[in-house]
Amino acid sequence: MLRDITLGQYYPVDSVLHRMDPRTKLFGTMAYIVSLFIADHLLAYVAATIFLVIAIRMSKVPVKFMVRGLKSVVVLLLISVSFNLFLTPGTPIFKIGFIQMTWEGVEFAAFMAIRLIYLVLGSTILTLTTTPNQLTDGLEKSLGFLGKVGVPVHEVSMMMSIALRFIPILIEETDKIMKAQMARGADFESGNLIQKAKAMVPLLVPLFISAFRRATDLAMAMEARCYRGGDGRTKMKPLRYEARDRMAYAFYLGYFVVIIAIKVLL
């Protein structure tokens, strides 16, 4: 299950999406997420599906690898679907005691499940096609206007990219610690909820120690390289928009107009 988490990982392959400016991908991801929360009609979700399929095809990332990341949100997906399925008032399909299922609940639960799946896939595409350095540069450049009001944009961007970069590292570390503890006789599966929580202590303690050790090593490495923030630093690879980025922005605009039109007219 731990190895199925793909958020934060980078998939190295030569594709149009990989070569695209990180600011373009950031803006496209934000526009896609906003459109999912605006969408409330079947045609809007059809447009979102077409957008997602085009992005996946352009990324050249295997669909199996990308879909594998959905296993980590199965529990959250089931909980959200169940709540909407049985707690939404409307025309009842069946009723057993105080539990009832309605047609409105089925529709809302289906849209909620699609929305959550698309949110995970859309966010995963960004990290799979963008290196941590590119993500930092893109965030810093995109949020540069906040620097005028005293926001440390460079530091915030670096913290976000480091956090994303540490996700696959900590997942791998958790897997190693879990296997080592199981070899020593630890049991993470059997027992009730309280016993399972207690069984997690031999896993969480060394994981926290390892995380703090890695953070200390990273801080010492940055100090050894005389890192003092983003003031006065130049970029090895300055970000420049190209023709493919302008075409992508035009595509985003067209997609968003379609979503808004469906929202208003239907």
JOFEN-V271238 format. One record per run of one state. SS is the DSSP state (h for helix, s for strand, l for the rest). FROM is the first residue (numbers start at 1). LEN is the number of residues. Records with the same first field share a line. If there is no record, write none. Layout:
SS->FROM-LEN, FROM-LEN
This chain:
l->1-1, 5-11, 20-2, 39-3, 60-3, 88-4, 97-2, 129-3, 143-1, 150-3, 184-9, 200-1, 225-18, 266-1
h->2-3, 16-4, 22-17, 42-18, 63-25, 103-26, 132-11, 144-6, 153-31, 193-7, 201-24, 243-23
s->92-5, 99-4
